[in-house]
Amino acid sequence: MLSPSRAGLRWGLLGVAAFSFTVPFTRVAVQGGGMSPLFVGSARAVVAALLAAAALAITKQRLPRSVQWGRLAIVAGGVVVGFPVLTSFALTTAPASHGAVVVAVLPAATAMTAVLRGRERPPASFWVMAIAGAAVAVGFAALQGGGLSGLHWSDLLLFGAVVAAAIGYAEGGLLARELGAWQTVSWALVLAAPLMIVLTGVAMAQHPLGGTPVEWAAFAYLAVVSMFLGFFAWYRGLAIGPMAQVSQVQLVQPVLSIGWAALFLREELTWPTVLGGVAVIACAGVAVRTRLGQERGDGPS
């Protein structure tokens, strides 16, 4: 029988593995031109919202309180609207491996947002490594574009997606303690559904749907797994815990994403991409470990 720590790590790794396909499969869905980035970013949330509504109804979950709806709006804005839509537009031009390196700063950005949201006072080393990770990510994007003046709009969209997801993850992590883990994501999906339905309609009116079977399969994965089922495994792992150990598994995600981009999209793994990914992941890892170490030090003895 598995110990809680091993079971938690396995569930957490399963969730991260599911999420690691998000960037390359988004690239697959939008690069052919059969589906617009607005459709891919919004319609996947509509499909996930239908699944979430069914899960909430079947399990007879209580409605959130009035104050919690406002916090759910923050979660929805970050992980249901912001990250999917911004990455969909960015990956129409940016390679998936490039996007994976930039998004690799997300764990550190989430930790930083959680620190600000919780009014914590971490050591200076936390801020140094978190800022260093962001600087390395910007430097990587700039070098790929030929200098700071060569930063593409896709890079700005990717950084915006990181900020949106970090805010959504941090607020969602706090709210999950009150509503439950998968329930928080499900309510956020349901709350965002009206807006995403409108955006999906606009996208279909502006761009007639097309796409190959492969592109539609990628879209289906994004809708069912990336936006919904992946959270079940990820949050189950966090619930089993220990949360401090399970949360660090997220640092594996960009490595897997870069590997999938090379395998499925035949993207060349250049040394700048590999070194940039290692540097960003290293900075994010130290920042996350510093914060987790402080949490353990501040906890009861």
N, C-alpha and C positions, 0 to 999 in steps of 0.2 A: 504494500500500500504506500502511495506517495506521501511524503511529508508535506505540510502546508507550503513550505518555501519552494520545494521542487514543483508542486502542482501549480503554484502561482506563477513561477517563472515559465513553465510550459504554456500555460494559457496566455501569458503576456507575450511570449515569443510568437504564438500563433496569431495573435492580434497584429503584432508588428509585421509579421510575414504577409498578412492580408493587406495591410496598408502600404507595404513596400511596392506593390504593383500600381498604386494610384498614379504616380507621376508618369511612368512609361505608358500605361494604358490610356491616360488622358491624351498623351501625345499621339497614340494610335488613333484615337477617336476623332481628333480634330485635324490631323495633318492631311487627310485625303480630301477635305473640303465638302464631303457629303453631308456633314452635320456642322452647323456653326458652333463656335465656342460658347455663345450664349445659350444655345440649346443644350449642349453637353453639361454646362455648369448648372443650369436650372432644372432641366428635366430629370436628371439623376436624383435631385432632391425631392421632386414630386413623387417618383416611384418609391423612394425610401420612406417618404411621409405616409404613403398608403400602407406600407408594411408596418410602420410604427403605430399608426392609428389602429390597425388590426390587433397588434400585440397589446396595446394599452387596453383596448376594449375586451379582449379575451381574458386578460388577467385582472380586469376590473380595478384599474388603478384610480386612486382618488385624484381629483383635479388639484393642481397647485394652488397655493394661496395667492392673493392679489399681488403682494410684494414679490413673490417668486416669479410671476409672469414677466415682470420687468427685467429680472436677472436672466430669465430664459431668453429674452429678446437679445441680450448681449451675447449669449452662447450661440443663438441662431445666426446673429449677424456675423460672428466670427467663423464658425465651422460649417454652417449650412449654406450661407450666402457668400461671404467674403472669400474664403480659401478656394472652394470649388470654381467659382466664376473667374477669379483673378488668375488662377493657374491654368484654366482652360484657354483664356486669351493669351497668356504668356507662352504656352507650349505650342501655339500655332507656328511660332518661329524659333523658339529656343529648343535645343536638343534636350532630351529627357535626362541625360547624364549631367548636363549643365544645370538644369532645374533641380536635380537631386542634391547637388553640392550646395546651391544657394539655400535650399530648404533645410539642409543639415543643421543650420543654426537654430532651428525651431526649438529643440530641447532647452537650450540656453535662454532663448527668448521667452519661453514659457516659464522657466524658473525665475527670470527677471520680473516678468509680469506678476507672478505669484508673490514675489517679495514686495513689490510696490503695493499690490492689492491687500496683502496681509500686514503691511506696515512693519515688516521685519527689518532687522539691522544686521545684515550679514557682514562678514569680514571683508576687508578691502580686496582680498584675492578673488572673491566672487565677482566683484565688479570688473576687475582687471581682465579676468578670463572671459567673462560674458561680452565685454566690449571688444576684446581681442578677437573673439569668434566672429562678431559682426564685421569688424574691420577686415578680417581675412576673407570673409564671404564677399564683401564689396570689392576688395582687391582682386579676388579671383574673377568676378564678373567684369571688372574693368580691364584686366589683362586679356580676357577672352575677346573683349570688344575693341582692343587697341588703345586703352588708356581711359582715364576718368571721363574724358569728353566722348568716349566711344561707348559708354553705358547705353544699352538699348532700352526701349520702352518695356520690353519683356522682362528685363532685370528689375525695373521699378515695380512691375506687376507682381513678380515673385517675392520681392521684399515686402510689398503690401500684403500679400497672402500670408507671409510669415507673421507679420504683426497681427493680422486679423485672427489667425489660428491661435496664436499665443494668448490673446485676450480671451478668446472663446474657451480654450482649454483651461486656463487659470480660473475663470469664473465657473465653468462647468465642474471643475474639480471640487470647488467649495460647495456648489449647489448639490452635487451628488451625495454629499453627506446628509442632506435633508430629504431629497426625493428618491435617492437610489441612483445607481450608475447608469444603467441602460435606460431607465425611465427619464433621466435628464435629457439624454440625446433624443429620445423619442418625442418628448414634449417640445423640444426645440424644433424638430423637424415638422411637427404638426403646426406649431406657431408660425413657422416661415412658409408653410404650404400655400396660402393665398397669394403672397408675393411671387413665389416661384412658379405658380400656375400662370400668372399674368406674364412673367418674363418668358416662360415657355411658349405661350401663345404669340408673343411679339416675335420671338425667334423663328417660329414656324411661318409667320406671315412674311417676314423679311427674307427668309432663306428656305426654299422648298427642301424637304427632307430627301436625302439620298443615302449614300454610304454603302460600303461592302459588308458582307456577312461578318468579316473580321472586325470591322469598325463597330458594328452593332453589338458584337460579342464583348468588345472592350467596354462599350457603354453600359451593357448589362452588368458587367462586373463592378463598374464604378457605382452604379445605382444600388445594387443588392448587397455587395460586400463592403466596398470602401465607405459607403454612406450609412450602412446599417449593421450587417452581421459582424463586421470586423470589430465594432465597438462592444459587442457582446463578449467576445473572447478577451479583448483588451481590458475591459472593466472588470470582468470576472477574475482575471489575473491580479488586478490591483486590489480587489476585494479580498481574495485569499491571502495575498501578501507573502512576505512583508513588502509593503508598498514602496519603501525606499529602495529595495533591491529590484523589484519588478519594473519600476519606472525607468531604470537605467537601460533596460533592454531596448528602449526606443532609439538609443544611439546606434543600433545595428541597422536601422531602417534605411539610411542613405546608402550604406554599403550594398545592401540588397538591391535597392533601386538602380544604382549604377550598374550592377551586374545584370539585372533584367534588361536594362536599356541596351547593353552590349549583346545580350543573347537574342532578344526578340526584335530589336530595331536595327541590329548590326551597326550600332554606333561605335566608333573607334575609341578605345580607352587610351587617351593621351596622358603623358606624364603630368602636365598641368592639372588635368582633371583629377588624377589619382592623388597627387600631392595636395591639391586644394581641398579635396574631400577629407583626407587624413588630418589636415591642419584644422579644418572647421570642426570635425568630430572630436578631435583632441581637446580643443578649447571648450566646446560644449560639455564634454565629459567632465573636465576639471571643474567647470562652473557648477554643474549639477551635483557632483560629489561634494563640493564645498558646502553647498546649501544643505544637502542631506546630512552631512557631518555635523553641521550646526544644529539641525533639528534633533539629532540623536543626543548632542551635548546638552541641549536645553530641556530634554525630556526628563522624566522622573528617573531617579537612580535606583 
